């Protein structure tokens, strides 16, 4: 089969597990659909000559042994978000499966051992935990973080894990990945806007997330004059305006998002007494992100004083940017140039399993465009010619690493 036929074949198979009537998939950790997808993947990789291994928590590894015990690994996560697309995560597994089997067919046994990795979970869509798969691969997952958590239906993480025959790993039980390459859809619109089929990733963005509460005073909308109000929503609106304007002024790569807001009492004829909201700040440079965060906290305090309201904020996520390995970046770029594809050197604005692996092993990432920048959505789509180009880049990169 040609690469296009392989993509269509595997995408059709794996998109059936957790398929939704309107398109897309919902395939959550430790559900029957999730387990069935992994078992079908195990069947498919065995058909083309891989050995298969599950670890304790449900990560699946496909092995093609080389002449040495050094490893070259590729893959992504098998789970999805609720009502997600069928490329996010899944394409990284399909691409790795196609690239490795094609390389072995063309060149025979590799010098280094190939390892296809299908990670159990990345999204955090069923249980309040993220990167469960990659953290377990690296031996940094903590049992205490998940032992008491439940999904929205009250089902316990541990019960669902055991129901499907899995159990906790020993902490510090780290699997050898050697060098890791992940291919992923962009989940943004930069490549599409630039009309470039390939992104070579230099870093995964840092993130700072806040939960904020402004406490003003609820009061009558008709009888409370403007000069006497302690309006929580007015203070909130000033923070939003200033933060977004500061982000635009600072750097094109700095993004600041106010994604959730809860107003109390949220009725037409009462001055809002409480406003609770979230802030998500991201940038691939640690220093710029830290400076913006300090400015933001100072301005929130100053605005609260000016508006005679109380403010409380909690920084609950403080994730530093994660650079990709310089040699891996150069190797991927060289592969793209040899294929004569147009490309963009860029960072990832979303989180990926590669950010967990990059702390421990040389890691690189390849992006292909997302049509309309749409992802985490049943309408997520990438032109098949771009998927083909991405797999060719992955194949050439893996060849350079393993042969």
C-alpha positions as CSV (number, residue, x, y, z in Angstrom):
1,X,0.0,0.0,0.0
2,X,1.0,3.6,-0.6
3,X,1.2,6.0,2.3
4,X,-2.1,7.6,1.5
5,X,-3.8,4.1,1.4
6,X,-2.2,3.2,4.7
7,X,-3.4,6.5,6.3
8,X,-7.0,5.8,5.1
9,X,-6.8,2.2,6.3
10,X,-5.6,2.8,9.8
11,X,-7.6,6.0,10.4
12,X,-10.8,4.3,9.4
13,X,-10.1,1.4,11.8
14,X,-9.0,3.4,14.8
15,X,-11.7,6.1,14.3
16,X,-14.3,3.5,14.8
17,X,-13.5,3.1,18.5
18,X,-15.5,5.8,20.4
19,X,-16.9,7.1,17.1
20,X,-19.6,9.7,17.3
21,X,-22.7,10.0,15.1
22,X,-21.7,13.4,13.8
23,X,-18.1,12.5,13.3
24,X,-15.1,12.6,15.6
25,X,-14.5,10.4,18.7
26,X,-14.9,10.3,22.4
27,X,-12.4,7.8,23.8
28,X,-11.5,8.3,27.4
29,X,-9.0,6.6,29.7
30,X,-10.1,3.1,31.0
31,X,-13.3,3.0,29.1
32,X,-14.3,0.0,27.0
33,X,-13.8,2.0,23.7
34,X,-10.3,2.9,24.9
35,X,-9.4,-0.7,25.7
36,X,-10.8,-2.0,22.4
37,X,-8.8,0.6,20.4
38,X,-5.6,-0.6,22.2
39,X,-6.3,-4.2,21.6
40,X,-7.0,-3.6,17.9
41,X,-3.8,-1.6,17.7
42,X,-2.0,-4.6,19.2
43,X,-3.5,-6.8,16.6
44,X,-2.5,-4.5,13.7
45,X,1.1,-4.1,14.9
46,X,1.5,-7.8,15.3
47,X,0.3,-8.3,11.7
48,X,3.2,-6.2,10.3
49,X,5.9,-7.8,12.5
50,X,6.0,-5.8,15.8
51,X,6.3,-7.5,19.1
52,X,3.8,-6.0,21.6
53,X,4.1,-5.2,25.3
54,X,1.6,-3.5,27.7
55,X,3.0,-1.9,30.8
56,X,1.0,-2.0,34.1
57,X,-1.1,1.1,33.5
58,X,-2.0,0.4,29.9
59,X,0.7,2.0,27.7
60,X,1.2,-0.2,24.6
61,X,4.6,-0.6,23.0
62,X,5.3,-2.1,19.6
63,X,8.9,-3.3,19.2
64,X,11.0,-4.0,16.1
65,X,14.3,-5.2,17.3
66,X,17.5,-3.8,15.9
67,X,21.1,-5.0,16.0
68,X,21.8,-3.0,19.2
69,X,19.8,-2.4,22.4
70,X,19.7,1.4,21.8
71,X,16.1,2.7,21.1
72,X,14.4,5.1,18.7
73,X,10.8,5.8,19.7
74,X,7.8,7.5,18.2
75,X,4.1,7.7,19.0
76,X,1.5,9.7,20.9
77,X,-1.6,9.3,23.0
78,X,-4.6,7.0,22.3
79,X,-7.2,8.9,24.4
80,X,-9.3,11.8,23.2
81,X,-11.2,14.7,24.6
82,X,-15.0,14.5,24.9
83,X,-16.4,15.0,21.4
84,X,-12.9,15.4,19.9
85,X,-11.4,14.8,16.5
86,X,-9.7,11.6,15.3
87,X,-6.3,13.1,14.6
88,X,-5.2,14.6,17.9
89,X,-3.0,11.9,19.4
90,X,-4.2,9.1,17.1
91,X,-2.4,10.4,14.1
92,X,0.9,10.3,15.9
93,X,0.4,6.6,16.5
94,X,-0.8,5.9,13.0
95,X,2.1,7.8,11.5
96,X,4.6,6.0,13.6
97,X,3.2,2.6,12.7
98,X,3.3,3.5,9.0
99,X,6.8,5.0,9.0
100,X,8.4,2.1,10.9
101,X,6.9,-0.7,8.9
102,X,7.8,1.1,5.7
103,X,11.4,1.6,6.8
104,X,11.8,-2.1,7.8
105,X,10.2,-3.2,4.5
106,X,12.7,-1.0,2.5
107,X,15.9,-1.3,4.6
108,X,15.5,-4.4,6.7
109,X,16.5,-4.8,10.3
110,X,17.5,-1.4,11.9
111,X,20.7,-0.8,13.7
112,X,18.7,0.6,16.7
113,X,15.5,-0.9,18.0
114,X,12.3,0.8,16.9
115,X,9.6,1.4,19.6
116,X,6.1,2.5,18.7
117,X,4.5,4.1,21.8
118,X,0.7,4.3,22.3
119,X,0.3,6.3,25.5
120,X,-2.7,5.5,27.7
121,X,-3.7,9.1,28.5
122,X,-2.7,12.7,27.9
123,X,-5.9,14.8,27.8
124,X,-7.3,14.6,31.4
125,X,-10.8,14.4,29.9
126,X,-12.3,11.7,32.1
127,X,-10.4,12.1,35.4
128,X,-8.7,15.2,36.9
129,X,-5.2,14.1,35.9
130,X,-3.0,14.7,32.8
131,X,-0.1,12.9,31.2
132,X,-0.8,9.7,33.0
133,X,0.7,7.7,30.2
134,X,3.9,9.6,29.6
135,X,4.5,10.2,33.3
136,X,4.3,6.4,33.9
137,X,6.7,5.8,31.1
138,X,9.2,8.1,32.7
139,X,8.5,6.7,36.2
140,X,7.3,10.1,37.7
141,X,3.6,9.3,38.0
142,X,2.4,9.4,41.6
143,X,-0.1,7.0,43.0
144,X,-1.3,9.5,45.6
145,X,-2.4,11.9,42.8
146,X,-5.0,9.5,41.5
147,X,-5.9,7.1,44.2
148,X,-9.0,9.0,45.3
149,X,-10.1,10.7,42.1
150,X,-13.4,9.9,40.3
151,X,-15.0,10.7,37.0
152,X,-18.2,12.8,36.6
153,X,-20.3,9.7,37.1
154,X,-18.6,8.9,40.4
155,X,-16.5,6.0,39.1
156,X,-13.1,5.7,40.8
157,X,-9.9,5.8,38.8
158,X,-8.5,2.8,40.6
159,X,-11.7,0.7,40.1
160,X,-11.8,1.4,36.4
161,X,-8.1,0.7,36.0
162,X,-8.4,-2.6,37.7
163,X,-11.6,-3.5,35.8
164,X,-9.6,-3.7,32.6
165,X,-6.7,-5.6,34.2
166,X,-4.3,-2.8,34.9
167,X,-2.6,-1.7,38.1
168,X,-0.1,0.8,39.4
169,X,3.6,0.7,38.4
170,X,6.4,1.2,40.9
171,X,7.5,4.8,41.0
172,X,10.9,5.4,39.3
173,X,10.2,2.4,37.0
174,X,11.4,4.2,33.8
175,X,11.2,2.7,30.3
176,X,14.1,3.2,27.9
177,X,12.9,5.4,25.0
178,X,16.3,6.2,23.6
179,X,15.4,9.2,21.4
180,X,11.8,10.2,20.9
181,X,10.0,11.9,17.9
182,X,6.3,12.9,18.1
183,X,4.3,14.0,15.1
184,X,1.1,15.9,15.8
185,X,-1.5,18.1,14.1
186,X,-0.7,21.8,14.9
187,X,-4.1,22.5,16.7
188,X,-3.7,26.1,15.5
189,X,-3.7,28.0,12.2
190,X,-0.2,29.3,11.8
191,X,0.9,26.7,9.2
192,X,-2.3,27.0,7.3
193,X,-2.0,30.8,7.2
194,X,1.6,30.6,6.0
195,X,0.7,27.8,3.5
196,X,3.4,25.6,4.9
197,X,2.9,21.8,5.3
198,X,5.4,21.2,8.1
199,X,6.3,22.7,11.4
200,X,9.6,22.0,13.1
201,X,9.1,22.5,16.9
202,X,11.7,24.3,19.0
203,X,9.8,24.3,22.3
204,X,6.5,23.7,24.1
205,X,5.1,26.8,25.6
206,X,5.2,27.5,29.3
207,X,1.9,28.1,31.1
208,X,0.7,30.0,34.1
209,X,-2.9,29.6,35.1
210,X,-4.8,31.6,37.8
211,X,-8.1,31.3,39.6
212,X,-9.2,34.8,40.6
213,X,-12.0,36.0,42.9
214,X,-13.1,39.6,43.1
215,X,-15.3,40.4,46.1
216,X,-17.3,43.6,45.8
217,X,-20.7,44.5,47.1
218,X,-24.0,43.4,45.5
219,X,-26.5,46.2,45.5
220,X,-29.6,47.7,43.9
221,X,-29.0,48.5,40.2
222,X,-31.4,51.5,40.3
223,X,-30.7,53.2,43.6
224,X,-26.9,52.7,43.9
225,X,-25.1,55.6,42.3
226,X,-22.0,54.9,40.2
227,X,-19.7,56.7,42.6
228,X,-20.8,54.5,45.5
229,X,-20.6,51.1,43.8
230,X,-18.1,48.3,44.5
231,X,-18.8,46.6,41.2
232,X,-16.9,43.3,40.8
233,X,-17.6,43.1,37.1
234,X,-16.2,46.6,36.5
235,X,-12.9,45.7,38.2
236,X,-12.9,42.4,36.2
237,X,-13.4,44.3,32.9
238,X,-10.5,46.6,33.6
239,X,-8.2,43.6,34.4
240,X,-9.2,41.9,31.1
241,X,-8.7,45.1,29.0
242,X,-5.3,45.9,30.5
243,X,-4.0,42.3,30.4
244,X,-4.9,41.7,26.8
245,X,-3.5,45.0,25.7
246,X,-0.3,44.4,27.6
247,X,0.0,40.9,26.0
248,X,-0.4,42.3,22.5
249,X,2.1,45.1,23.2
250,X,4.7,42.7,24.8
251,X,5.3,40.0,22.2
252,X,3.4,38.3,19.4
253,X,4.1,34.9,21.0
254,X,2.6,35.9,24.4
255,X,-1.1,34.8,24.8
256,X,-3.4,35.7,27.6
257,X,-6.9,34.1,27.9
258,X,-9.8,34.8,30.2
259,X,-11.6,31.5,29.5
260,X,-14.1,31.1,32.4
261,X,-16.1,33.7,34.4
262,X,-18.8,33.3,37.0
263,X,-20.7,36.4,38.2
264,X,-22.8,36.5,41.4
265,X,-25.7,37.1,41.6
266,X,-25.7,37.3,37.7
267,X,-29.1,39.0,37.4
268,X,-30.2,42.0,35.5
269,X,-31.0,44.4,38.3
270,X,-28.2,43.8,40.8
271,X,-24.7,45.3,40.8
272,X,-22.4,42.2,40.7
273,X,-21.0,41.5,44.1
274,X,-18.6,38.7,43.2
275,X,-16.7,37.8,40.0
276,X,-14.7,34.6,39.8
277,X,-12.6,33.9,36.7
278,X,-9.6,32.2,35.2
279,X,-6.5,33.5,33.4
280,X,-4.3,31.4,31.2
281,X,-0.9,32.9,30.2
282,X,1.5,31.2,27.8
283,X,4.9,32.0,26.2
284,X,7.8,29.8,25.1
285,X,10.4,32.1,26.9
286,X,10.5,31.6,30.6
287,X,11.7,35.1,31.4
288,X,9.1,36.9,29.3
289,X,6.3,34.7,30.9
290,X,7.6,35.4,34.4
291,X,7.8,39.2,33.8
292,X,4.3,39.3,32.4
293,X,3.0,37.3,35.3
294,X,4.6,39.7,37.9
295,X,3.1,42.7,36.0
296,X,-0.3,41.0,35.9
297,X,-0.4,40.3,39.7
298,X,0.7,43.9,40.5
299,X,-1.9,45.4,38.2
300,X,-4.7,43.2,39.6
301,X,-3.8,44.5,43.1
302,X,-3.8,48.1,42.0
303,X,-7.1,47.8,40.1
304,X,-8.7,46.2,43.2
305,X,-7.6,49.1,45.4
306,X,-8.9,51.7,42.8
307,X,-12.3,50.0,42.6
308,X,-12.6,49.4,46.4
309,X,-12.9,45.7,46.0
310,X,-11.0,42.7,47.5
311,X,-9.1,40.4,45.2
312,X,-7.7,36.9,45.8
313,X,-5.8,35.0,43.1
314,X,-4.2,31.6,43.1
315,X,-1.5,30.5,40.7
316,X,-2.4,26.9,40.3
317,X,-0.4,26.0,37.3
318,X,3.2,27.2,36.8
319,X,4.7,25.1,34.0
320,X,8.0,26.3,32.5
321,X,8.6,26.2,28.8
322,X,10.2,22.9,27.6
323,X,12.8,23.2,24.8
324,X,13.2,20.4,22.3
325,X,16.6,18.8,21.8
326,X,18.8,21.0,19.5
327,X,20.2,18.0,17.7
328,X,16.7,16.6,17.1
329,X,15.5,19.9,15.8
330,X,18.4,20.1,13.4
331,X,17.9,16.5,12.3
332,X,14.2,17.1,11.6
333,X,14.9,20.3,9.7
334,X,17.5,18.5,7.6
335,X,15.0,15.8,6.8
336,X,12.5,18.4,5.7
337,X,15.0,20.1,3.5
338,X,16.1,16.9,1.8
339,X,12.4,16.2,1.0
340,X,12.2,19.8,-0.4
341,X,9.0,20.6,1.7
342,X,8.4,24.1,2.8
343,X,8.4,24.5,6.6
344,X,8.2,26.8,9.6
345,X,10.4,26.8,12.7
346,X,7.9,27.4,15.5
347,X,6.9,26.5,19.0
348,X,3.9,24.6,20.3
349,X,1.2,26.6,22.1
350,X,-0.4,23.4,23.4
351,X,0.9,20.8,25.8
352,X,2.1,17.4,24.5
353,X,3.6,14.2,25.9
354,X,6.9,15.3,24.4
355,X,7.2,17.9,27.1
356,X,7.3,15.1,29.7
357,X,9.8,13.0,27.7
358,X,12.0,16.0,26.8
359,X,13.1,16.3,30.5
360,X,14.7,12.9,30.3
361,X,15.5,11.9,26.6
362,X,16.4,13.8,23.4
363,X,13.0,14.7,22.0
364,X,11.8,16.3,18.8
365,X,8.4,17.3,17.4
366,X,6.9,17.6,13.9
367,X,3.6,19.5,13.1
368,X,1.3,19.2,10.2
369,X,-1.4,21.9,9.6
370,X,-4.9,21.9,11.1
371,X,-7.6,23.1,8.7
372,X,-9.1,26.3,10.1
373,X,-6.9,25.8,13.2
374,X,-9.7,23.5,14.6
375,X,-8.9,20.8,17.1
376,X,-10.5,19.3,20.2
377,X,-13.6,19.3,18.0
378,X,-15.4,16.7,15.8
379,X,-14.6,18.9,12.8
380,X,-10.8,18.6,13.3
381,X,-9.3,17.9,10.0
382,X,-6.0,17.9,8.1
383,X,-5.6,17.5,4.3
384,X,-4.4,14.0,3.6
385,X,-1.6,15.4,1.4
386,X,-0.2,17.1,4.5
387,X,-0.6,14.0,6.5
388,X,1.5,12.2,3.9
389,X,4.2,14.8,3.9
390,X,4.3,14.6,7.7
391,X,4.8,10.9,7.6
392,X,7.6,11.2,5.0
393,X,9.4,13.7,7.3
394,X,8.9,11.3,10.2
395,X,10.2,8.3,8.2
396,X,13.3,10.1,7.0
397,X,14.0,11.3,10.6
398,X,13.6,7.9,12.0
399,X,15.9,6.5,9.3
400,X,18.6,8.9,10.2
401,X,18.2,7.9,13.9
402,X,18.0,4.2,13.5
403,X,19.9,3.0,10.5
